Every structure is written in C-alpha cells, then in structure tokens.
C-alpha cells in the first residue's frame, strides 16, 4: 500500500512540475519532464533482478525501438498543432502512436523472437 501511495505521489509531483514549467518562460522544458526514465528504472530493476543480463539487454534494445512511436506522436502534434484543433491534434497523434506501436510490436515479435 505504501508503494502504491509513493507511485501516486510521484505521478502527482510530475504533473505539478509539468504545470509549473508550462507557465514559465522555459515552457518547452515541460516536454522533457515526462521523458525522465522513472518507469524505465523500475522496469529495468525488475527485469535485471528477475531475469538474465541478456533479457535486460533485450529490454533496453526494445526501449530504444520504442522511441519510434513517441517520435510519431511528436511529429503528429508538431504538424497538427497549426492545422487542427487541439483535441483533433491530440487524438490524431495518439492514433499515430498506436499505429507505430502496433507495427513495432508485430515486427519485434516476428524478428526478435527468431534470433
């Protein structure tokens, strides 16, 4: 229960930092905050303590490939922000993320599992 509370507190703190930065002169830094590897640290610790080093290496490699869906999301926001309403932009960007994430998952399961 304490662990769940700490995770909730960390999430709330992250949202607060993003909100404060978005109102500052350095508003663009708000885009960096969600990229702090909080969950990656947790995932890598769990995989690293419960599986082999090769499995941790595979997890890190998949993490690198997982930047592609995020890049698709950011590109859709970048281009959509001046062409569409905010809700349409964010929905479109989320759909772009989902499509690229699906392609990544299919490709990873087909090609990485074969190695």
ABEGO torsion letter per residue (X at the ends): XAAAAAAAAAAAAAAAAAAAAAABAAAAAAAAAAABAAAAAAAAAAAAAABBAAAAAAAAAAAAAAAAAAAAAAAAAAAAAAABBAAAAAAAAAAAAAAAAAAAAAAAAAAAAAX
